[in-house]
């Protein structure tokens, strides 16, 4: 694998210099037309110390879950400061359309969005977990972007920041709504994820876990090739339970099976399921079932 150091961008002005644009209208927020992007062979990856929101069409094929999509429809992605953006193979596609919105964290300081923006989990999703927009949704988002662009290109006054913050808030609220719609409407892909999750946990708990411990949320997400935050959001929307709750549910199911069909002691079952201490297993079992493991076993005698 080729080693290279990502190029770090810390300001809107630096983006304009790098791309050969004129001086930005606003020092802390800006929108770039993707049709004006140009390839720079010396830059393989970029770290933005900014929030980045992108809407694009005409990009290369991308794997979403286990399926490939050609994004003639709008594709929206979100990055928080410090994340790495890698260039697409072959450089910038010739037919690429859309925009990138850059927001410096200082622009949000002492506003209603300063903390709220950190609560939107889609800023932590991977690139293959982007948001698909219908034509109607894309027009709505583009209208908000036009409002933001018009406002920061006008003469800045004491109301400018409040107006732009209100538009950003609206944009992110719509993004949250559209993501929840996506979790519901893309049933085939999402049901396959649920099936694979069940299979991964079944395989994990079928082994003797004494040496490798309990499965973690990170382990499950990596097996599914999904980011931790996207998996959590997907499961919460589809089942009402977190990833950790799914892990515990499968663990309790296996524990009940062992308690009712074997003569293993509670300690032996705890170790087989990956617990270092049987007391921790007993406490979790009681929390989830309102019975101790021995009480549950006794109900079968």
Long-range contacts (C-beta under 8 A, 24 or more apart in sequence): 2-44, 4-44, 4-45, 6-44, 6-45, 6-46, 6-47, 6-84, 7-43, 7-45, 7-46, 7-47, 8-46, 8-47, 8-49, 9-46, 9-47, 9-48, 9-49, 9-50, 10-49, 10-50, 11-49, 11-50, 11-104, 12-50, 12-102, 12-104, 15-102, 25-152, 25-153, 26-152, 26-156, 27-104, 28-103, 28-104, 28-106, 28-107, 29-101, 29-102, 29-103, 29-104, 29-107, 29-148, 29-152, 29-164, 30-101, 30-102, 30-152, 31-99, 31-100, 31-101, 31-102, 31-145, 31-148, 31-149, 32-99, 32-100, 32-102, 33-99, 34-92, 34-96, 34-97, 34-98, 34-99, 34-100, 35-96, 35-97, 37-92, 37-96, 38-92, 39-87, 39-91, 39-92, 41-91, 43-87, 44-86, 44-87, 45-84, 45-85, 45-86, 45-87, 46-84, 46-85, 47-82, 47-83, 47-84, 47-85, 48-79, 48-81, 48-82, 48-83, 48-85, 48-102, 49-81, 49-82, 49-104, 49-105, 50-81, 50-102, 50-103, 50-104, 50-105, 51-78, 51-79, 51-80, 51-81, 51-102, 51-103, 51-104, 51-105, 51-117, 51-123, 52-78, 52-79, 52-83, 52-85, 52-100, 52-101, 52-102, 52-103, 53-77, 53-78, 53-79, 53-100, 53-101, 53-103, 53-171, 54-78, 54-79, 54-98, 54-99, 54-100, 54-101, 55-98, 55-99, 55-133, 55-138, 55-141, 55-142, 55-145, 56-96, 56-97, 56-98, 56-99, 57-95, 57-96, 57-97, 57-98, 58-93, 58-95, 58-96, 58-97, 59-88, 59-93, 59-96, 60-88, 60-89, 60-90, 60-93, 62-127, 62-128, 62-130, 63-128, 64-128, 64-129, 64-130, 64-189, 65-128, 65-189, 65-190, 65-192, 65-193, 65-226, 66-189, 66-192, 67-189, 69-132, 71-132, 73-132, 73-133, 73-134, 73-135, 73-138, 74-98, 74-132, 74-133, 74-134, 74-135, 74-137, 74-138, 74-141, 75-130, 75-131, 75-132, 75-133, 76-130, 76-131, 76-132, 76-133, 76-141, 76-175, 76-178, 77-125, 77-127, 77-130, 77-131, 78-120, 78-122, 78-123, 78-125, 78-175, 79-123, 80-118, 80-123, 80-124, 81-105, 99-145, 101-145, 101-148, 103-168, 107-161, 107-164, 108-165, 111-161, 111-165, 112-165, 112-169, 113-165, 113-168, 113-169, 113-172, 116-169, 116-172, 117-172, 120-172, 120-175, 120-176, 121-229, 121-230, 121-232, 121-233, 122-175, 122-176, 122-179, 122-229, 122-230, 122-233, 124-227, 124-228, 124-229, 124-230, 125-227, 125-229, 125-230, 126-226, 126-227, 126-230, 128-225, 129-226, 129-227, 129-230, 131-175, 131-178, 131-179, 131-182, 132-182, 132-186, 133-178, 137-174, 137-178, 140-174, 141-171, 141-174, 141-175, 144-170, 144-171, 144-174, 145-171, 179-233, 180-237, 183-233, 183-234, 183-237, 183-238, 184-237, 184-238, 190-234, 190-238, 193-224, 193-226, 193-231, 193-234, 194-235, 194-238, 194-239, 196-223, 196-224, 197-224, 197-235, 197-246, 198-250, 200-224, 201-246, 201-247, 201-250, 202-250, 205-250, 205-251, 205-254, 205-273, 208-272, 209-271, 209-272, 209-273, 209-274, 210-271, 210-272, 210-274, 212-274, 213-274, 213-276, 214-247, 214-251, 214-273, 214-274, 214-275, 215-247, 215-274, 217-243, 217-244, 217-247, 220-247, 248-284, 248-288, 249-288, 251-284, 252-284, 252-285, 252-288, 252-289, 255-281, 255-285, 255-293, 256-289, 256-296, 259-293, 259-296, 259-297, 259-300, 260-296, 260-297, 260-300, 266-293, 266-294, 269-293
